[in-house]
Amino acid sequence: MQLAELTGRRAENVLGVQRQDEGWNVTLELLELQRVPTSTDLMGCYVVSLDRDGELVAYERKRRYQRGQAEDRE
């Protein structure tokens, strides 16, 4: 995937997919820093914008957290 090439990080999970007028927004969870034990890994939540052909248009990290950390509701 293009995001892995740009960031050097691998995607762990797809958290959501949303259709847009000109393509798609995909929310992904990426492993940012691997630690021992793995429950302390540092994760990043990214939103990736793809055009109609599936090409990366933009991406943004929305938050950073430890693996397994409960999400804070705002």
mmCIF file of the N, C-alpha and C atoms, coordinates in Angstrom:
data_MODEL
# 
_entry.id   MODEL 
# 
loop_
_atom_site.group_PDB 
_atom_site.id 
_atom_site.type_symbol 
_atom_site.label_atom_id 
_atom_site.label_alt_id 
_atom_site.label_comp_id 
_atom_site.label_asym_id 
_atom_site.label_entity_id 
_atom_site.label_seq_id 
_atom_site.pdbx_PDB_ins_code 
_atom_site.Cartn_x 
_atom_site.Cartn_y 
_atom_site.Cartn_z 
_atom_site.occupancy 
_atom_site.B_iso_or_equiv 
_atom_site.pdbx_formal_charge 
_atom_site.auth_seq_id 
_atom_site.auth_comp_id 
_atom_site.auth_asym_id 
_atom_site.auth_atom_id 
_atom_site.pdbx_PDB_model_num 
ATOM 1   N N  . MET A 1 1  ? 0.840   -1.194 0.000  1.00 0.00 ? 1  MET A N  1 
ATOM 2   C CA . MET A 1 1  ? 0.000   0.000  0.000  1.00 0.00 ? 1  MET A CA 1 
ATOM 3   C C  . MET A 1 1  ? 0.875   1.244  0.000  1.00 0.00 ? 1  MET A C  1 
ATOM 4   N N  . GLN A 1 2  ? 0.410   2.299  -0.622 1.00 0.00 ? 2  GLN A N  1 
ATOM 5   C CA . GLN A 1 2  ? 1.168   3.536  -0.745 1.00 0.00 ? 2  GLN A CA 1 
ATOM 6   C C  . GLN A 1 2  ? 1.490   4.161  0.604  1.00 0.00 ? 2  GLN A C  1 
ATOM 7   N N  . LEU A 1 3  ? 0.593   4.058  1.570  1.00 0.00 ? 3  LEU A N  1 
ATOM 8   C CA . LEU A 1 3  ? 0.834   4.651  2.891  1.00 0.00 ? 3  LEU A CA 1 
ATOM 9   C C  . LEU A 1 3  ? 2.030   3.982  3.564  1.00 0.00 ? 3  LEU A C  1 
ATOM 10  N N  . ALA A 1 4  ? 2.141   2.681  3.466  1.00 0.00 ? 4  ALA A N  1 
ATOM 11  C CA . ALA A 1 4  ? 3.282   1.960  4.045  1.00 0.00 ? 4  ALA A CA 1 
ATOM 12  C C  . ALA A 1 4  ? 4.589   2.420  3.401  1.00 0.00 ? 4  ALA A C  1 
ATOM 13  N N  . GLU A 1 5  ? 4.572   2.649  2.108  1.00 0.00 ? 5  GLU A N  1 
ATOM 14  C CA . GLU A 1 5  ? 5.761   3.138  1.412  1.00 0.00 ? 5  GLU A CA 1 
ATOM 15  C C  . GLU A 1 5  ? 6.152   4.535  1.890  1.00 0.00 ? 5  GLU A C  1 
ATOM 16  N N  . LEU A 1 6  ? 5.167   5.384  2.124  1.00 0.00 ? 6  LEU A N  1 
ATOM 17  C CA . LEU A 1 6  ? 5.435   6.757  2.557  1.00 0.00 ? 6  LEU A CA 1 
ATOM 18  C C  . LEU A 1 6  ? 5.884   6.839  4.010  1.00 0.00 ? 6  LEU A C  1 
ATOM 19  N N  . THR A 1 7  ? 5.255   6.056  4.877  1.00 0.00 ? 7  THR A N  1 
ATOM 20  C CA . THR A 1 7  ? 5.530   6.157  6.307  1.00 0.00 ? 7  THR A CA 1 
ATOM 21  C C  . THR A 1 7  ? 6.563   5.155  6.796  1.00 0.00 ? 7  THR A C  1 
ATOM 22  N N  . GLY A 1 8  ? 6.768   4.064  6.055  1.00 0.00 ? 8  GLY A N  1 
ATOM 23  C CA . GLY A 1 8  ? 7.657   3.002  6.517  1.00 0.00 ? 8  GLY A CA 1 
ATOM 24  C C  . GLY A 1 8  ? 7.025   2.167  7.612  1.00 0.00 ? 8  GLY A C  1 
ATOM 25  N N  . ARG A 1 9  ? 5.708   2.275  7.777  1.00 0.00 ? 9  ARG A N  1 
ATOM 26  C CA . ARG A 1 9  ? 4.982   1.549  8.827  1.00 0.00 ? 9  ARG A CA 1 
ATOM 27  C C  . ARG A 1 9  ? 3.935   0.658  8.192  1.00 0.00 ? 9  ARG A C  1 
ATOM 28  N N  . ARG A 1 10 ? 3.648   -0.476 8.849  1.00 0.00 ? 10 ARG A N  1 
ATOM 29  C CA . ARG A 1 10 ? 2.665   -1.404 8.295  1.00 0.00 ? 10 ARG A CA 1 
ATOM 30  C C  . ARG A 1 10 ? 1.304   -1.202 8.947  1.00 0.00 ? 10 ARG A C  1 
ATOM 31  N N  . ALA A 1 11 ? 0.266   -1.376 8.140  1.00 0.00 ? 11 ALA A N  1 
ATOM 32  C CA . ALA A 1 11 ? -1.104  -1.266 8.643  1.00 0.00 ? 11 ALA A CA 1 
ATOM 33  C C  . ALA A 1 11 ? -1.452  -2.518 9.431  1.00 0.00 ? 11 ALA A C  1 
ATOM 34  N N  . GLU A 1 12 ? -2.061  -2.328 10.582 1.00 0.00 ? 12 GLU A N  1 
ATOM 35  C CA . GLU A 1 12 ? -2.499  -3.428 11.431 1.00 0.00 ? 12 GLU A CA 1 
ATOM 36  C C  . GLU A 1 12 ? -3.963  -3.769 11.185 1.00 0.00 ? 12 GLU A C  1 
ATOM 37  N N  . ASN A 1 13 ? -4.805  -2.735 11.074 1.00 0.00 ? 13 ASN A N  1 
ATOM 38  C CA . ASN A 1 13 ? -6.249  -2.929 10.954 1.00 0.00 ? 13 ASN A CA 1 
ATOM 39  C C  . ASN A 1 13 ? -6.880  -1.842 10.100 1.00 0.00 ? 13 ASN A C  1 
ATOM 40  N N  . VAL A 1 14 ? -7.964  -2.205 9.435  1.00 0.00 ? 14 VAL A N  1 
ATOM 41  C CA . VAL A 1 14 ? -8.827  -1.220 8.787  1.00 0.00 ? 14 VAL A CA 1 
ATOM 42  C C  . VAL A 1 14 ? -9.939  -0.929 9.783  1.00 0.00 ? 14 VAL A C  1 
ATOM 43  N N  . LEU A 1 15 ? -10.068 0.329  10.181 1.00 0.00 ? 15 LEU A N  1 
ATOM 44  C CA . LEU A 1 15 ? -11.060 0.717  11.183 1.00 0.00 ? 15 LEU A CA 1 
ATOM 45  C C  . LEU A 1 15 ? -12.340 1.255  10.569 1.00 0.00 ? 15 LEU A C  1 
ATOM 46  N N  . GLY A 1 16 ? -12.267 1.695  9.296  1.00 0.00 ? 16 GLY A N  1 
ATOM 47  C CA . GLY A 1 16 ? -13.465 2.210  8.659  1.00 0.00 ? 16 GLY A CA 1 
ATOM 48  C C  . GLY A 1 16 ? -13.213 2.585  7.212  1.00 0.00 ? 16 GLY A C  1 
ATOM 49  N N  . VAL A 1 17 ? -14.292 2.581  6.436  1.00 0.00 ? 17 VAL A N  1 
ATOM 50  C CA . VAL A 1 17 ? -14.256 2.978  5.029  1.00 0.00 ? 17 VAL A CA 1 
ATOM 51  C C  . VAL A 1 17 ? -15.473 3.854  4.777  1.00 0.00 ? 17 VAL A C  1 
ATOM 52  N N  . GLN A 1 18 ? -15.242 5.002  4.139  1.00 0.00 ? 18 GLN A N  1 
ATOM 53  C CA . GLN A 1 18 ? -16.344 5.926  3.874  1.00 0.00 ? 18 GLN A CA 1 
ATOM 54  C C  . GLN A 1 18 ? -16.250 6.420  2.433  1.00 0.00 ? 18 GLN A C  1 
ATOM 55  N N  . ARG A 1 19 ? -17.346 6.298  1.705  1.00 0.00 ? 19 ARG A N  1 
ATOM 56  C CA . ARG A 1 19 ? -17.418 6.763  0.315  1.00 0.00 ? 19 ARG A CA 1 
ATOM 57  C C  . ARG A 1 19 ? -17.519 8.275  0.296  1.00 0.00 ? 19 ARG A C  1 
ATOM 58  N N  . GLN A 1 20 ? -16.755 8.899  -0.578 1.00 0.00 ? 20 GLN A N  1 
ATOM 59  C CA . GLN A 1 20 ? -16.776 10.349 -0.777 1.00 0.00 ? 20 GLN A CA 1 
ATOM 60  C C  . GLN A 1 20 ? -17.151 10.626 -2.231 1.00 0.00 ? 20 GLN A C  1 
ATOM 61  N N  . ASP A 1 21 ? -17.451 11.878 -2.552 1.00 0.00 ? 21 ASP A N  1 
ATOM 62  C CA . ASP A 1 21 ? -17.822 12.258 -3.921 1.00 0.00 ? 21 ASP A CA 1 
ATOM 63  C C  . ASP A 1 21 ? -16.748 11.856 -4.932 1.00 0.00 ? 21 ASP A C  1 
ATOM 64  N N  . GLU A 1 22 ? -15.506 12.091 -4.583 1.00 0.00 ? 22 GLU A N  1 
ATOM 65  C CA . GLU A 1 22 ? -14.407 11.866 -5.525 1.00 0.00 ? 22 GLU A CA 1 
ATOM 66  C C  . GLU A 1 22 ? -13.562 10.637 -5.192 1.00 0.00 ? 22 GLU A C  1 
ATOM 67  N N  . GLY A 1 23 ? -14.035 9.757  -4.306 1.00 0.00 ? 23 GLY A N  1 
ATOM 68  C CA . GLY A 1 23 ? -13.253 8.577  -3.963 1.00 0.00 ? 23 GLY A CA 1 
ATOM 69  C C  . GLY A 1 23 ? -13.649 7.998  -2.621 1.00 0.00 ? 23 GLY A C  1 
ATOM 70  N N  . TRP A 1 24 ? -12.664 7.715  -1.794 1.00 0.00 ? 24 TRP A N  1 
ATOM 71  C CA . TRP A 1 24 ? -12.876 7.042  -0.514 1.00 0.00 ? 24 TRP A CA 1 
ATOM 72  C C  . TRP A 1 24 ? -11.996 7.627  0.571  1.00 0.00 ? 24 TRP A C  1 
ATOM 73  N N  . ASN A 1 25 ? -12.479 7.587  1.813  1.00 0.00 ? 25 ASN A N  1 
ATOM 74  C CA . ASN A 1 25 ? -11.667 7.815  3.008  1.00 0.00 ? 25 ASN A CA 1 
ATOM 75  C C  . ASN A 1 25 ? -11.581 6.492  3.746  1.00 0.00 ? 25 ASN A C  1 
ATOM 76  N N  . VAL A 1 26 ? -10.372 6.077  4.043  1.00 0.00 ? 26 VAL A N  1 
ATOM 77  C CA . VAL A 1 26 ? -10.141 4.824  4.749  1.00 0.00 ? 26 VAL A CA 1 
ATOM 78  C C  . VAL A 1 26 ? -9.408  5.146  6.043  1.00 0.00 ? 26 VAL A C  1 
ATOM 79  N N  . THR A 1 27 ? -9.919  4.647  7.169  1.00 0.00 ? 27 THR A N  1 
ATOM 80  C CA . THR A 1 27 ? -9.277  4.846  8.458  1.00 0.00 ? 27 THR A CA 1 
ATOM 81  C C  . THR A 1 27 ? -8.501  3.581  8.798  1.00 0.00 ? 27 THR A C  1 
ATOM 82  N N  . LEU A 1 28 ? -7.203  3.750  9.057  1.00 0.00 ? 28 LEU A N  1 
ATOM 83  C CA . LEU A 1 28 ? -6.310  2.627  9.307  1.00 0.00 ? 28 LEU A CA 1 
ATOM 84  C C  . LEU A 1 28 ? -5.591  2.787  10.639 1.00 0.00 ? 28 LEU A C  1 
ATOM 85  N N  . GLU A 1 29 ? -5.253  1.669  11.228 1.00 0.00 ? 29 GLU A N  1 
ATOM 86  C CA . GLU A 1 29 ? -4.435  1.644  12.436 1.00 0.00 ? 29 GLU A CA 1 
ATOM 87  C C  . GLU A 1 29 ? -3.062  1.122  12.028 1.00 0.00 ? 29 GLU A C  1 
ATOM 88  N N  . LEU A 1 30 ? -2.012  1.914  12.285 1.00 0.00 ? 30 LEU A N  1 
ATOM 89  C CA . LEU A 1 30 ? -0.654  1.541  11.922 1.00 0.00 ? 30 LEU A CA 1 
ATOM 90  C C  . LEU A 1 30 ? 0.191   1.347  13.167 1.00 0.00 ? 30 LEU A C  1 
ATOM 91  N N  . LEU A 1 31 ? 1.087   0.393  13.090 1.00 0.00 ? 31 LEU A N  1 
ATOM 92  C CA . LEU A 1 31 ? 2.063   0.162  14.150 1.00 0.00 ? 31 LEU A CA 1 
ATOM 93  C C  . LEU A 1 31 ? 3.174   1.191  13.981 1.00 0.00 ? 31 LEU A C  1 
ATOM 94  N N  . GLU A 1 32 ? 3.325   2.108  14.940 1.00 0.00 ? 32 GLU A N  1 
ATOM 95  C CA . GLU A 1 32 ? 4.336   3.158  14.843 1.00 0.00 ? 32 GLU A CA 1 
ATOM 96  C C  . GLU A 1 32 ? 5.622   2.800  15.569 1.00 0.00 ? 32 GLU A C  1 
ATOM 97  N N  . LEU A 1 33 ? 5.517   2.082  16.693 1.00 0.00 ? 33 LEU A N  1 
ATOM 98  C CA . LEU A 1 33 ? 6.699   1.699  17.455 1.00 0.00 ? 33 LEU A CA 1 
ATOM 99  C C  . LEU A 1 33 ? 6.422   0.373  18.137 1.00 0.00 ? 33 LEU A C  1 
ATOM 100 N N  . GLN A 1 34 ? 7.196   -0.643 17.766 1.00 0.00 ? 34 GLN A N  1 
ATOM 101 C CA . GLN A 1 34 ? 7.014   -1.969 18.348 1.00 0.00 ? 34 GLN A CA 1 
ATOM 102 C C  . GLN A 1 34 ? 7.810   -2.065 19.645 1.00 0.00 ? 34 GLN A C  1 
ATOM 103 N N  . ARG A 1 35 ? 7.153   -2.565 20.690 1.00 0.00 ? 35 ARG A N  1 
ATOM 104 C CA . ARG A 1 35 ? 7.768   -2.693 22.019 1.00 0.00 ? 35 ARG A CA 1 
ATOM 105 C C  . ARG A 1 35 ? 7.532   -4.081 22.577 1.00 0.00 ? 35 ARG A C  1 
ATOM 106 N N  . VAL A 1 36 ? 8.232   -4.372 23.656 1.00 0.00 ? 36 VAL A N  1 
ATOM 107 C CA . VAL A 1 36 ? 8.024   -5.619 24.399 1.00 0.00 ? 36 VAL A CA 1 
ATOM 108 C C  . VAL A 1 36 ? 7.596   -5.218 25.796 1.00 0.00 ? 36 VAL A C  1 
ATOM 109 N N  . PRO A 1 37 ? 6.441   -5.693 26.260 1.00 0.00 ? 37 PRO A N  1 
ATOM 110 C CA . PRO A 1 37 ? 5.488   -6.564 25.593 1.00 0.00 ? 37 PRO A CA 1 
ATOM 111 C C  . PRO A 1 37 ? 4.691   -5.798 24.532 1.00 0.00 ? 37 PRO A C  1 
ATOM 112 N N  . THR A 1 38 ? 4.047   -6.539 23.634 1.00 0.00 ? 38 THR A N  1 
ATOM 113 C CA . THR A 1 38 ? 3.332   -5.907 22.527 1.00 0.00 ? 38 THR A CA 1 
ATOM 114 C C  . THR A 1 38 ? 2.162   -5.046 22.994 1.00 0.00 ? 38 THR A C  1 
ATOM 115 N N  . SER A 1 39 ? 1.688   -5.276 24.199 1.00 0.00 ? 39 SER A N  1 
ATOM 116 C CA . SER A 1 39 ? 0.583   -4.462 24.712 1.00 0.00 ? 39 SER A CA 1 
ATOM 117 C C  . SER A 1 39 ? 0.998   -3.006 24.923 1.00 0.00 ? 39 SER A C  1 
ATOM 118 N N  . THR A 1 40 ? 2.291   -2.724 24.869 1.00 0.00 ? 40 THR A N  1 
ATOM 119 C CA . THR A 1 40 ? 2.785   -1.356 25.013 1.00 0.00 ? 40 THR A CA 1 
ATOM 120 C C  . THR A 1 40 ? 3.216   -0.748 23.678 1.00 0.00 ? 40 THR A C  1 
ATOM 121 N N  . ASP A 1 41 ? 2.946   -1.454 22.553 1.00 0.00 ? 41 ASP A N  1 
ATOM 122 C CA . ASP A 1 41 ? 3.243   -0.906 21.224 1.00 0.00 ? 41 ASP A CA 1 
ATOM 123 C C  . ASP A 1 41 ? 2.580   0.453  21.066 1.00 0.00 ? 41 ASP A C  1 
ATOM 124 N N  . LEU A 1 42 ? 3.197   1.329  20.293 1.00 0.00 ? 42 LEU A N  1 
ATOM 125 C CA . LEU A 1 42 ? 2.633   2.639  19.995 1.00 0.00 ? 42 LEU A CA 1 
ATOM 126 C C  . LEU A 1 42 ? 1.943   2.556  18.643 1.00 0.00 ? 42 LEU A C  1 
ATOM 127 N N  . MET A 1 43 ? 0.654   2.902  18.606 1.00 0.00 ? 43 MET A N  1 
ATOM 128 C CA . MET A 1 43 ? -0.178  2.806  17.408 1.00 0.00 ? 43 MET A CA 1 
ATOM 129 C C  . MET A 1 43 ? -0.561  4.209  16.932 1.00 0.00 ? 43 MET A C  1 
ATOM 130 N N  . GLY A 1 44 ? -0.880  4.309  15.646 1.00 0.00 ? 44 GLY A N  1 
ATOM 131 C CA . GLY A 1 44 ? -1.369  5.558  15.075 1.00 0.00 ? 44 GLY A CA 1 
ATOM 132 C C  . GLY A 1 44 ? -2.635  5.295  14.284 1.00 0.00 ? 44 GLY A C  1 
ATOM 133 N N  . CYS A 1 45 ? -3.594  6.189  14.397 1.00 0.00 ? 45 CYS A N  1 
ATOM 134 C CA . CYS A 1 45 ? -4.841  6.107  13.641 1.00 0.00 ? 45 CYS A CA 1 
ATOM 135 C C  . CYS A 1 45 ? -4.750  7.125  12.511 1.00 0.00 ? 45 CYS A C  1 
ATOM 136 N N  . TYR A 1 46 ? -4.806  6.648  11.269 1.00 0.00 ? 46 TYR A N  1 
ATOM 137 C CA . TYR A 1 46 ? -4.641  7.488  10.080 1.00 0.00 ? 46 TYR A CA 1 
ATOM 138 C C  . TYR A 1 46 ? -5.902  7.469  9.234  1.00 0.00 ? 46 TYR A C  1 
ATOM 139 N N  . VAL A 1 47 ? -6.227  8.618  8.637  1.00 0.00 ? 47 VAL A N  1 
ATOM 140 C CA . VAL A 1 47 ? -7.287  8.692  7.635  1.00 0.00 ? 47 VAL A CA 1 
ATOM 141 C C  . VAL A 1 47 ? -6.594  8.922  6.295  1.00 0.00 ? 47 VAL A C  1 
ATOM 142 N N  . VAL A 1 48 ? -6.875  8.026  5.355  1.00 0.00 ? 48 VAL A N  1 
ATOM 143 C CA . VAL A 1 48 ? -6.275  8.059  4.030  1.00 0.00 ? 48 VAL A CA 1 
ATOM 144 C C  . VAL A 1 48 ? -7.361  8.413  3.024  1.00 0.00 ? 48 VAL A C  1 
ATOM 145 N N  . SER A 1 49 ? -7.099  9.398  2.176  1.00 0.00 ? 49 SER A N  1 
ATOM 146 C CA . SER A 1 49 ? -8.031  9.774  1.105  1.00 0.00 ? 49 SER A CA 1 
ATOM 147 C C  . SER A 1 49 ? -7.532  9.171  -0.199 1.00 0.00 ? 49 SER A C  1 
ATOM 148 N N  . LEU A 1 50 ? -8.428  8.437  -0.877 1.00 0.00 ? 50 LEU A N  1 
ATOM 149 C CA . LEU A 1 50 ? -8.104  7.798  -2.150 1.00 0.00 ? 50 LEU A CA 1 
ATOM 150 C C  . LEU A 1 50 ? -9.011  8.366  -3.229 1.00 0.00 ? 50 LEU A C  1 
ATOM 151 N N  . ASP A 1 51 ? -8.471  8.500  -4.442 1.00 0.00 ? 51 ASP A N  1 
ATOM 152 C CA . ASP A 1 51 ? -9.321  8.939  -5.547 1.00 0.00 ? 51 ASP A CA 1 
ATOM 153 C C  . ASP A 1 51 ? -10.119 7.745  -6.077 1.00 0.00 ? 51 ASP A C  1 
ATOM 154 N N  . ARG A 1 52 ? -10.880 7.961  -7.121 1.00 0.00 ? 52 ARG A N  1 
ATOM 155 C CA . ARG A 1 52 ? -11.747 6.906  -7.669 1.00 0.00 ? 52 ARG A CA 1 
ATOM 156 C C  . ARG A 1 52 ? -10.953 5.707  -8.188 1.00 0.00 ? 52 ARG A C  1 
ATOM 157 N N  . ASP A 1 53 ? -9.687  5.925  -8.541 1.00 0.00 ? 53 ASP A N  1 
ATOM 158 C CA . ASP A 1 53 ? -8.837  4.840  -9.034 1.00 0.00 ? 53 ASP A CA 1 
ATOM 159 C C  . ASP A 1 53 ? -8.073  4.142  -7.917 1.00 0.00 ? 53 ASP A C  1 
ATOM 160 N N  . GLY A 1 54 ? -8.307  4.565  -6.669 1.00 0.00 ? 54 GLY A N  1 
ATOM 161 C CA . GLY A 1 54 ? -7.628  3.960  -5.532 1.00 0.00 ? 54 GLY A CA 1 
ATOM 162 C C  . GLY A 1 54 ? -6.243  4.513  -5.262 1.00 0.00 ? 54 GLY A C  1 
ATOM 163 N N  . GLU A 1 55 ? -5.908  5.626  -5.914 1.00 0.00 ? 55 GLU A N  1 
ATOM 164 C CA . GLU A 1 55 ? -4.606  6.249  -5.699 1.00 0.00 ? 55 GLU A CA 1 
ATOM 165 C C  . GLU A 1 55 ? -4.661  7.187  -4.495 1.00 0.00 ? 55 GLU A C  1 
ATOM 166 N N  . LEU A 1 56 ? -3.602  7.187  -3.719 1.00 0.00 ? 56 LEU A N  1 
ATOM 167 C CA . LEU A 1 56 ? -3.508  8.025  -2.530 1.00 0.00 ? 56 LEU A CA 1 
ATOM 168 C C  . LEU A 1 56 ? -3.502  9.497  -2.923 1.00 0.00 ? 56 LEU A C  1 
ATOM 169 N N  . VAL A 1 57 ? -4.383  10.272 -2.300 1.00 0.00 ? 57 VAL A N  1 
ATOM 170 C CA . VAL A 1 57 ? -4.462  11.708 -2.532 1.00 0.00 ? 57 VAL A CA 1 
ATOM 171 C C  . VAL A 1 57 ? -3.893  12.454 -1.321 1.00 0.00 ? 57 VAL A C  1 
ATOM 172 N N  . ALA A 1 58 ? -4.225  11.967 -0.112 1.00 0.00 ? 58 ALA A N  1 
ATOM 173 C CA . ALA A 1 58 ? -3.770  12.612 1.120  1.00 0.00 ? 58 ALA A CA 1 
ATOM 174 C C  . ALA A 1 58 ? -3.877  11.623 2.270  1.00 0.00 ? 58 ALA A C  1 
ATOM 175 N N  . TYR A 1 59 ? -3.111  11.900 3.336  1.00 0.00 ? 59 TYR A N  1 
ATOM 176 C CA . TYR A 1 59 ? -3.282  11.135 4.568  1.00 0.00 ? 59 TYR A CA 1 
ATOM 177 C C  . TYR A 1 59 ? -2.964  12.025 5.753  1.00 0.00 ? 59 TYR A C  1 
ATOM 178 N N  . GLU A 1 60 ? -3.558  11.676 6.895  1.00 0.00 ? 60 GLU A N  1 
ATOM 179 C CA . GLU A 1 60 ? -3.366  12.462 8.113  1.00 0.00 ? 60 GLU A CA 1 
ATOM 180 C C  . GLU A 1 60 ? -3.450  11.536 9.319  1.00 0.00 ? 60 GLU A C  1 
ATOM 181 N N  . ARG A 1 61 ? -2.504  11.698 10.250 1.00 0.00 ? 61 ARG A N  1 
ATOM 182 C CA . ARG A 1 61 ? -2.592  10.951 11.506 1.00 0.00 ? 61 ARG A CA 1 
ATOM 183 C C  . ARG A 1 61 ? -3.553  11.695 12.418 1.00 0.00 ? 61 ARG A C  1 
ATOM 184 N N  . LYS A 1 62 ? -4.583  10.997 12.888 1.00 0.00 ? 62 LYS A N  1 
ATOM 185 C CA . LYS A 1 62 ? -5.602  11.604 13.740 1.00 0.00 ? 62 LYS A CA 1 
ATOM 186 C C  . LYS A 1 62 ? -5.272  11.472 15.217 1.00 0.00 ? 62 LYS A C  1 
ATOM 187 N N  . ARG A 1 63 ? -4.643  10.357 15.596 1.00 0.00 ? 63 ARG A N  1 
ATOM 188 C CA . ARG A 1 63 ? -4.260  10.212 17.000 1.00 0.00 ? 63 ARG A CA 1 
ATOM 189 C C  . ARG A 1 63 ? -3.196  9.148  17.141 1.00 0.00 ? 63 ARG A C  1 
ATOM 190 N N  . ARG A 1 64 ? -2.541  9.158  18.292 1.00 0.00 ? 64 ARG A N  1 
ATOM 191 C CA . ARG A 1 64 ? -1.477  8.220  18.636 1.00 0.00 ? 64 ARG A CA 1 
ATOM 192 C C  . ARG A 1 64 ? -1.774  7.680  20.019 1.00 0.00 ? 64 ARG A C  1 
ATOM 193 N N  . TYR A 1 65 ? -1.569  6.379  20.232 1.00 0.00 ? 65 TYR A N  1 
ATOM 194 C CA . TYR A 1 65 ? -1.958  5.764  21.496 1.00 0.00 ? 65 TYR A CA 1 
ATOM 195 C C  . TYR A 1 65 ? -1.252  4.425  21.674 1.00 0.00 ? 65 TYR A C  1 
ATOM 196 N N  . GLN A 1 66 ? -1.275  3.924  22.915 1.00 0.00 ? 66 GLN A N  1 
ATOM 197 C CA . GLN A 1 66 ? -0.743  2.590  23.186 1.00 0.00 ? 66 GLN A CA 1 
ATOM 198 C C  . GLN A 1 66 ? -1.749  1.540  22.755 1.00 0.00 ? 66 GLN A C  1 
ATOM 199 N N  . ARG A 1 67 ? -1.253  0.434  22.209 1.00 0.00 ? 67 ARG A N  1 
ATOM 200 C CA . ARG A 1 67 ? -2.128  -0.669 21.794 1.00 0.00 ? 67 ARG A CA 1 
ATOM 201 C C  . ARG A 1 67 ? -3.027  -1.066 22.964 1.00 0.00 ? 67 ARG A C  1 
ATOM 202 N N  . GLY A 1 68 ? -4.296  -1.259 22.678 1.00 0.00 ? 68 GLY A N  1 
ATOM 203 C CA . GLY A 1 68 ? -5.236  -1.696 23.705 1.00 0.00 ? 68 GLY A CA 1 
ATOM 204 C C  . GLY A 1 68 ? -5.782  -0.570 24.570 1.00 0.00 ? 68 GLY A C  1 
ATOM 205 N N  . GLN A 1 69 ? -5.321  0.660  24.366 1.00 0.00 ? 69 GLN A N  1 
ATOM 206 C CA . GLN A 1 69 ? -5.815  1.792  25.149 1.00 0.00 ? 69 GLN A CA 1 
ATOM 207 C C  . GLN A 1 69 ? -7.235  2.107  24.735 1.00 0.00 ? 69 GLN A C  1 
ATOM 208 N N  . ALA A 1 70 ? -8.095  2.305  25.704 1.00 0.00 ? 70 ALA A N  1 
ATOM 209 C CA . ALA A 1 70 ? -9.485  2.676  25.426 1.00 0.00 ? 70 ALA A CA 1 
ATOM 210 C C  . ALA A 1 70 ? -9.526  4.065  24.812 1.00 0.00 ? 70 ALA A C  1 
ATOM 211 N N  . GLU A 1 71 ? -10.421 4.257  23.861 1.00 0.00 ? 71 GLU A N  1 
ATOM 212 C CA . GLU A 1 71 ? -10.556 5.560  23.200 1.00 0.00 ? 71 GLU A CA 1 
ATOM 213 C C  . GLU A 1 71 ? -11.248 6.546  24.120 1.00 0.00 ? 71 GLU A C  1 
ATOM 214 N N  . ASP A 1 72 ? -10.691 7.760  24.213 1.00 0.00 ? 72 ASP A N  1 
ATOM 215 C CA . ASP A 1 72 ? -11.321 8.832  24.978 1.00 0.00 ? 72 ASP A CA 1 
ATOM 216 C C  . ASP A 1 72 ? -12.407 9.437  24.110 1.00 0.00 ? 72 ASP A C  1 
ATOM 217 N N  . ARG A 1 73 ? -13.603 9.558  24.651 1.00 0.00 ? 73 ARG A N  1 
ATOM 218 C CA . ARG A 1 73 ? -14.713 10.206 23.934 1.00 0.00 ? 73 ARG A CA 1 
ATOM 219 C C  . ARG A 1 73 ? -14.720 11.685 24.259 1.00 0.00 ? 73 ARG A C  1 
ATOM 220 N N  . GLU A 1 74 ? -14.767 12.514 23.230 1.00 0.00 ? 74 GLU A N  1 
ATOM 221 C CA . GLU A 1 74 ? -14.788 13.971 23.447 1.00 0.00 ? 74 GLU A CA 1 
ATOM 222 C C  . GLU A 1 74 ? -16.169 14.508 23.281 1.00 0.00 ? 74 GLU A C  1 
# 
